[in-house]
Amino acid sequence: MHQLNRHGQVVCGDVFHSKQIRAEGRSILVLSDGIGHGVKANVLATLTASMALNYASFHTKPEVAANIFMRALPKSIDGKESYATFTIIEIEDTGMVRIINYDNPRSILFRKGQMFNPKEIEIPIRGDENAGKILRIREFTPLLEDRIIFMTDGITQSGLGSSRFPTGWGLNDIVRFAENQIARDYEISATKLSRKILNQASMNDSFEIRDDASCGVIYFRQPREFMLITGPPFYKIKDVDFVKRIKDFPGKKIICGGTTAEIIARELNIDINIQHRFSEKSLPPAAKMEGFEIVTEGILTLGRVEEILENYNSDMRLGDSPPEEVVKLLTQHDIIHIIVGTRINWAHQDPDQPIELEIRKFVVKRIVRLLEARFFKKVTVELV
């Protein structure tokens, strides 16, 4: 999801919320656009997105839920109705996708690089005060390489009044733009595609976007797996099995911990080569080992990784320091396996050190929480 505030505004009137319900195998995403702009729009959109997310979590019928949270929205001083548009996307692990839309631009669905349109049904929102208000719902079973592009009207109305787009960019032109991007790079990531669409919308408005604009992309692809290893196994006799498990893993791998790297290098008979090009002056440099993306220091690096993930947003530009390289790899993969060795490193038992640096598994636990809650990653942790 990428967003731009209306030119001159410090608060975005579009709000995006998401939630995973692991016990039910469901993911829910909500994008809401509050009427107007600035703080007022943000309040309306936040209320709508929060309530829509909660009611969807409880399987409330969308026409009932919409009636409830529309009535809850505050009215303006002049008595006019205040409202927020919304798009709710529910994705089930069993393969069903449901898109519920109220007054946001229609979501664009791509299959095999071309737009497709599953059947759409219209349901009136309950309540006399909602007469004429319609929810548009589409359901389909996604296939690998399918994409969903969802947005607010800051995207579709960009360029409004210009000689090129006198009535705004519009869905048809956005579809053609997205088709061209996918044709150029069939495996273009969701992040990159949404960024390109938002950048083009900004260009349409001469880089002074006239309305809050948000664009999100969901890309159904084969999950990418990744392994992070930190800490040696508790029993030295387990070193051989520990290394074999790591060697046989088919995806990308990194090591956070010098002692851990030495054990793996010894068992695999490979060299560790220190890299002296790095920008994080407070941390030791990274190293390279054959078969691994990067080798870093352990506890201090993980603590920094947790800090970056805590403050991460889609506009953040990561550098080349060891923690930032680790964050890049974590965010680029979908299924993350973390192996945590429980052998104590007595170098970190200094009472002057902050408590979060004392025990490796506590730092890892916080990283796992962030990856699952904020980045929708599937994470497994194994203590050895």
C-alpha positions in Angstrom: 0.0 0.0 0.0 1.3 3.4 -1.0 -0.3 6.8 -0.2 0.2 10.5 -1.0 -1.4 13.3 1.0 -3.3 16.0 -0.9 -0.8 18.8 -1.8 -0.3 21.1 1.2 -1.9 18.7 3.8 0.1 17.0 6.5 -2.6 14.4 7.3 -3.9 11.9 4.8 -7.7 11.5 4.4 -7.3 7.9 3.3 -6.8 5.2 5.9 -5.6 1.6 5.4 -6.1 -1.1 8.0 -5.3 -4.9 7.8 -5.6 -7.9 10.1 -4.8 -11.6 10.0 -7.0 -14.1 11.8 -4.8 -17.1 11.9 -7.2 -19.4 13.7 -9.6 -19.0 10.8 -7.1 -18.7 8.0 -8.4 -15.3 7.0 -6.8 -12.0 6.1 -8.8 -8.8 6.0 -7.8 -5.5 4.4 -9.8 -2.2 4.5 -9.1 1.0 2.6 -11.3 4.0 3.5 -11.5 7.5 2.0 -13.0 10.1 4.2 -15.1 13.0 2.7 -13.0 16.1 2.2 -9.4 16.2 3.2 -7.1 16.8 6.2 -7.9 15.9 9.8 -11.7 15.7 9.3 -11.3 13.2 6.4 -8.8 11.2 8.4 -11.1 10.9 11.4 -14.0 9.7 9.2 -11.8 7.3 7.4 -10.2 6.0 10.6 -13.6 5.3 12.2 -14.9 3.6 9.1 -11.8 1.5 8.5 -11.7 0.4 12.2 -15.3 -0.6 12.4 -15.3 -2.3 9.0 -12.3 -4.3 10.0 -13.9 -5.4 13.3 -17.3 -6.3 11.8 -15.7 -8.2 9.0 -13.7 -10.1 11.7 -17.0 -11.2 13.3 -18.5 -12.3 10.0 -21.2 -9.6 10.2 -23.2 -9.3 7.0 -21.7 -6.4 5.1 -25.0 -4.6 4.5 -25.7 -4.7 8.3 -22.2 -3.6 9.2 -22.3 -0.7 6.8 -25.6 0.5 8.2 -24.1 0.4 11.8 -20.9 2.3 11.1 -22.5 4.8 8.7 -24.9 5.8 11.5 -22.0 6.1 13.9 -20.1 8.7 11.7 -20.5 12.2 13.1 -22.6 14.7 11.2 -21.2 18.1 10.2 -22.3 21.3 11.9 -24.6 22.3 9.0 -26.4 19.0 9.3 -25.0 17.5 6.1 -24.1 13.9 6.1 -20.5 12.9 6.8 -19.3 9.7 5.3 -16.4 7.7 4.1 -16.1 5.4 1.2 -14.5 2.0 1.7 -13.2 -1.2 0.1 -13.0 -4.4 2.1 -11.0 -7.4 0.8 -11.3 -10.7 2.6 -8.9 -13.5 1.6 -9.3 -17.0 2.9 -6.6 -19.6 3.0 -9.0 -22.0 1.4 -8.8 -19.9 -1.7 -11.9 -17.6 -1.7 -11.6 -13.8 -2.1 -14.4 -11.4 -1.5 -14.2 -7.7 -2.4 -16.8 -5.4 -0.9 -16.9 -1.9 -2.3 -18.8 1.3 -1.4 -18.2 4.3 -3.6 -14.4 3.7 -3.9 -13.2 3.1 -7.5 -13.8 -0.4 -8.6 -10.9 -2.8 -7.9 -9.0 -4.0 -10.9 -8.4 -7.8 -11.2 -5.7 -9.2 -13.5 -5.3 -12.8 -14.6 -2.5 -13.9 -16.9 -1.7 -10.2 -17.4 -5.2 -9.3 -18.6 -8.1 -7.8 -16.7 -11.0 -10.1 -15.8 -14.3 -9.4 -14.2 -16.0 -12.0 -12.0 -19.7 -11.6 -11.4 -20.7 -8.7 -9.3 -23.8 -8.5 -7.1 -25.4 -5.4 -5.6 -26.8 -5.3 -2.1 -28.6 -2.3 -0.7 -27.3 -1.0 2.7 -29.9 -1.6 5.4 -31.7 1.4 7.0 -34.1 4.0 5.7 -31.4 6.7 6.0 -29.3 4.7 3.6 -31.8 4.5 0.8 -30.1 4.3 -2.6 -26.7 3.3 -1.1 -25.3 0.2 -2.7 -22.6 -2.3 -1.8 -21.0 -4.0 -4.7 -19.6 -7.4 -4.0 -17.4 -9.7 -6.1 -16.2 -13.2 -5.1 -13.7 -15.4 -6.9 -11.1 -18.1 -6.4 -7.7 -16.7 -7.2 -5.1 -18.5 -9.3 -1.3 -18.1 -9.1 -0.2 -14.8 -10.7 -3.6 -13.1 -10.2 -3.4 -9.5 -9.0 -5.9 -7.2 -7.3 -5.4 -3.4 -7.6 -7.5 -1.3 -5.2 -7.4 2.5 -4.8 -9.2 5.7 -3.8 -10.5 8.3 -6.2 -7.3 10.4 -5.8 -5.9 8.0 -8.3 -8.7 7.8 -10.8 -9.4 11.6 -10.7 -5.7 12.6 -11.0 -5.1 14.9 -14.0 -8.7 16.1 -13.9 -9.1 19.2 -16.1 -5.8 18.7 -17.9 -5.5 18.5 -21.7 -4.5 14.9 -21.5 -7.1 13.7 -18.9 -9.9 16.3 -18.9 -12.2 13.9 -17.0 -9.4 12.4 -14.9 -7.1 9.4 -15.4 -10.0 7.0 -15.1 -10.1 3.2 -14.6 -9.7 2.4 -18.3 -6.4 4.3 -18.6 -5.2 2.8 -15.3 -5.9 -0.7 -16.6 -3.9 0.0 -19.7 -1.1 1.4 -17.6 -1.0 -1.6 -15.3 -1.2 -4.0 -18.3 1.9 -2.3 -19.8 3.8 -2.5 -16.5 3.0 -6.3 -16.1 3.9 -6.9 -19.8 7.3 -5.3 -19.2 7.9 -7.2 -16.0 5.6 -10.1 -15.6 6.8 -10.8 -12.0 6.6 -7.1 -10.9 6.1 -7.0 -7.2 3.0 -5.7 -5.5 5.0 -2.9 -3.9 6.6 -1.8 -7.1 3.4 -1.8 -9.1 1.4 0.2 -6.5 4.3 2.7 -6.3 4.3 3.1 -10.1 0.6 3.7 -10.2 0.8 6.3 -7.4 3.8 8.0 -9.1 1.9 8.3 -12.3 -1.1 9.8 -10.6 1.2 12.4 -9.0 2.6 13.2 -12.4 -0.9 13.6 -13.8 -1.4 16.4 -11.2 2.0 18.0 -12.0 3.4 16.5 -8.7 0.9 18.5 -6.7 -1.8 15.9 -6.1 -5.2 17.4 -5.7 -6.7 14.7 -3.5 -5.5 12.1 -1.0 -4.4 9.2 -3.2 -3.9 5.5 -2.1 -3.1 2.5 -4.2 -2.6 -1.1 -3.0 -1.8 -4.3 -4.9 -2.3 -7.9 -3.8 -0.2 -10.4 -5.8 -1.0 -14.1 -5.6 2.3 -15.9 -6.2 4.3 -18.9 -5.0 5.5 -18.0 -1.5 9.2 -17.1 -1.1 10.8 -18.9 1.8 13.7 -17.6 3.9 15.8 -18.7 6.9 17.4 -16.6 9.6 19.8 -18.4 11.9 21.0 -16.8 15.1 22.9 -18.5 17.9 24.6 -21.9 18.2 22.7 -24.9 19.4 22.6 -25.6 23.2 24.5 -28.9 22.9 27.7 -28.8 20.9 27.1 -32.5 20.0 24.1 -31.1 17.9 26.3 -28.9 15.7 26.4 -31.4 12.8 22.7 -31.9 12.7 22.2 -28.2 13.1 24.4 -27.4 10.1 22.9 -30.2 7.9 19.4 -28.7 8.5 20.6 -25.3 7.4 22.5 -26.7 4.4 19.5 -28.5 3.1 17.2 -25.5 3.2 16.3 -24.6 -0.4 15.7 -20.8 0.0 17.8 -17.8 0.9 19.6 -17.9 4.3 21.3 -15.4 6.6 23.3 -15.8 9.8 23.1 -13.3 12.7 26.0 -14.2 15.0 29.7 -14.6 14.7 29.9 -17.8 16.8 27.1 -19.3 14.8 28.8 -18.5 11.5 32.1 -20.0 12.7 30.3 -23.3 13.5 28.6 -23.5 10.1 31.8 -22.5 8.3 33.8 -25.2 10.2 31.2 -27.9 9.5 30.8 -27.0 5.8 34.6 -26.2 5.3 34.0 -22.8 3.8 35.6 -19.4 4.5 34.1 -16.3 6.1 35.1 -13.1 4.3 34.7 -9.8 6.2 33.1 -7.0 4.1 34.6 -3.6 5.1 32.0 -1.6 3.2 29.2 -0.7 5.6 27.4 2.4 6.9 26.4 1.4 10.4 29.4 2.7 12.4 28.1 1.4 15.8 28.0 -2.3 14.6 30.7 -4.7 13.3 30.9 -5.1 9.5 29.0 -7.9 7.8 30.7 -10.9 6.2 30.1 -13.1 3.2 29.9 -16.9 3.2 29.2 -19.2 0.3 25.5 -20.2 0.3 24.4 -17.3 2.5 23.1 -13.9 1.6 24.9 -12.1 4.5 26.5 -12.8 7.8 26.2 -10.3 10.6 26.8 -9.8 14.3 24.1 -11.3 16.5 22.2 -9.6 19.3 23.1 -6.0 18.5 22.1 -6.4 14.9 18.8 -8.1 15.7 18.0 -5.3 18.2 18.5 -2.8 15.4 16.4 -4.9 13.0 13.6 -4.8 15.5 13.9 -1.0 15.7 13.8 -0.6 11.9 10.7 -2.9 11.6 8.9 -1.0 14.3 9.3 2.3 12.4 9.1 0.9 8.9 6.7 2.4 6.3 6.4 2.1 2.5 8.3 5.3 1.9 11.3 4.3 3.9 14.5 4.0 1.9 16.8 1.4 3.4 20.6 1.7 3.2 23.4 -0.9 3.0 24.1 -1.4 6.7 23.9 -5.0 8.0 20.5 -4.5 9.9 19.0 -2.8 6.9 20.1 -5.6 4.6 18.5 -8.1 7.0 15.2 -6.0 7.0 15.2 -6.0 3.1 15.4 -9.8 3.0 12.8 -10.2 5.7 10.3 -7.9 3.9 11.0 -9.5 0.5 10.0 -13.0 1.6 6.6 -14.5 2.7 7.5 -17.6 4.8 10.3 -17.0 7.3 11.9 -19.8 9.3 13.9 -18.6 12.3 16.3 -21.0 14.0 17.4 -19.7 17.5 20.3 -21.3 19.2 20.0 -21.3 22.9 23.6 -21.6 23.9 24.5 -18.6 26.2 27.0 -16.1 24.8 28.6 -14.8 28.0 29.7 -11.7 26.2 26.1 -10.4 26.6 25.7 -11.0 30.3 27.1 -7.6 31.2 24.6 -6.1 33.8 25.3 -2.6 32.2 23.8 -3.8 28.9 20.0 -3.0 28.3 17.8 -6.0 29.2 16.6 -6.3 25.6 20.1 -7.3 24.5 20.6 -10.0 27.2 18.6 -12.8 25.8 18.4 -13.5 22.1 15.0 -15.2 22.1 13.3 -12.1 23.6 14.6 -10.0 20.7 13.5 -12.6 18.2 10.0 -12.7 19.8 9.5 -9.0 19.1 10.7 -9.4 15.6 8.3 -12.2 15.0 5.4 -10.2 16.4 6.2 -7.3 14.0 6.6 -9.6 11.0 3.2 -11.3 11.6 1.1 -8.3 12.7 2.5 -5.6 10.4 3.9 -7.4 7.4 1.5 -10.4 7.1 4.5 -12.8 7.1 4.1 -16.4 8.1 6.9 -17.1 10.7 8.1 -20.3 12.3 10.5 -20.3 15.2 12.6 -23.3 16.3 14.7 -23.3 19.4 17.7 -25.6 19.3 
